[in-house]
Structures are given as structure tokens and as C-alpha cells.
Amino acid sequence: MLTLLPTDQNNNPIPALRLKDNGAHQIAASATSSRNSTAFDAGTQIISIYATTPVYLRFGDSSITATATDHYFPSGVYYDVAIGGDGAAHHAYIAVLRESTDGIVYISEKI
């Protein structure tokens, strides 16, 4: 099987992605919705998220805002999320809204 992924001793692909250069983002999570100021690269299909406080998340375009009815994301969890690929629409922005305490959401683009 032809693959660009690294392989183990038995030549089986290891599903691994690397961090994209200049693909680190930080969003301040507060009582007002915030989003990444720089769009995710069009070629990025996976991002990793880590939040220092529980937040609500929403993906979309440059006008996206998060509300308390959006997806809940707990603090202290490192999680990979698909933002495009396989014919799905590509989301270039993520909006965050803190649950109760201000914090930071760290995002890494992966390729």
C-alpha cells in the first residue's frame, strides 16, 4: 500500500500528522465571542484544540460567533478536529465563548 504516512517495523502506516509552520493560534475566551484573527490555511484539514477553561465552539467563516448553545468543549483536553477534506466544506475560522471563567484556547493546524 502506497502511503505518505510514517510506517512501523511491519511497514504498517502510522496515522500521524505534523504541526504546520506558522499554524499556531491563541484565542482569548471571555464573556464575548472571539475567533481566530488569521484564517486557517486552505490546505489544513485537521486542527488540535486545547482550552484552559470550558468553552463553546462554532466553526465557520470570518463572521462566525459562538453562543452558549454551540458545542461544549471542556478544559484540559487535547483534541483533534477535522475542518475540511473528503468533499466537506473547509472551515477557516473557529469562534469561542467561555462558560464561566476567562481563559485561552490554543489551536494548532496540522498537515
C-alpha positions in Angstrom: 0.0 0.0 0.0 1.4 3.4 -1.0 1.3 6.0 1.8 3.0 9.2 2.8 2.5 8.4 6.4 5.4 7.1 8.6 5.4 3.3 9.0 6.1 1.0 11.9 8.5 -2.0 11.9 6.0 -4.1 10.0 5.5 -1.4 7.3 2.1 -0.5 8.6 1.1 3.1 8.3 1.1 5.2 11.5 -1.7 7.8 11.3 0.4 10.8 12.3 0.3 14.5 11.3 2.8 17.2 11.9 2.4 20.7 13.2 2.2 23.3 10.4 4.8 26.0 10.5 3.1 29.3 11.4 -0.1 27.4 12.2 -0.3 28.1 16.0 -3.3 30.2 17.1 -4.5 31.6 20.5 -7.9 32.9 21.2 -8.9 34.7 24.4 -12.1 33.0 25.7 -14.2 35.6 27.5 -17.9 36.5 28.0 -17.9 37.8 24.4 -17.5 35.5 21.4 -14.0 35.7 19.9 -12.5 34.0 16.8 -9.1 33.4 15.3 -7.9 36.6 13.6 -5.9 34.7 10.9 -7.8 32.2 8.8 -6.7 28.5 8.9 -4.8 27.6 5.7 -6.9 26.3 2.9 -4.8 23.1 2.9 -5.3 22.4 6.7 -7.8 19.6 7.3 -7.1 18.9 11.0 -6.7 21.2 13.9 -5.8 20.4 17.5 -7.6 22.3 20.3 -6.7 22.8 24.0 -8.6 25.1 26.3 -7.6 26.4 29.7 -11.3 26.9 30.6 -14.5 25.3 29.4 -15.8 26.9 26.2 -18.4 26.7 23.5 -17.1 26.3 19.9 -18.5 27.1 16.5 -16.8 26.8 13.1 -17.5 28.9 10.0 -16.4 32.0 8.1 -14.9 35.3 9.2 -18.2 36.5 10.6 -18.8 33.4 12.9 -19.8 33.9 16.5 -20.2 31.3 19.3 -23.1 31.2 21.7 -23.9 29.1 24.8 -26.0 26.7 22.6 -23.0 25.7 20.5 -20.7 22.7 21.0 -19.3 22.5 24.6 -15.6 21.8 24.9 -14.1 21.0 28.3 -10.9 22.4 29.7 -7.7 20.4 29.9 -8.4 18.2 26.9 -6.2 18.0 23.8 -8.5 17.1 20.9 -8.1 16.8 17.1 -11.0 18.1 14.9 -11.5 17.9 11.1 -12.1 21.2 9.5 -12.4 20.1 5.9 -11.3 17.4 3.4 -13.1 14.5 1.7 -15.5 16.8 -0.1 -16.6 18.6 3.1 -16.7 22.4 3.3 -13.5 23.9 4.7 -13.9 26.0 7.9 -11.3 28.7 8.1 -12.4 30.1 11.5 -13.4 29.0 14.9 -15.3 31.1 17.4 -15.1 30.5 21.2 -17.2 31.7 24.2 -16.2 30.9 27.7 -18.6 29.0 30.0 -17.9 31.0 33.3 -14.2 31.9 33.7 -11.9 33.6 31.2 -9.1 31.6 29.6 -7.2 30.8 26.5 -7.9 28.4 23.6 -4.8 27.1 21.9 -5.1 25.8 18.4 -2.5 24.0 16.2 -3.0 23.4 12.5 -1.8 20.0 11.3 -0.7 18.8 8.0 
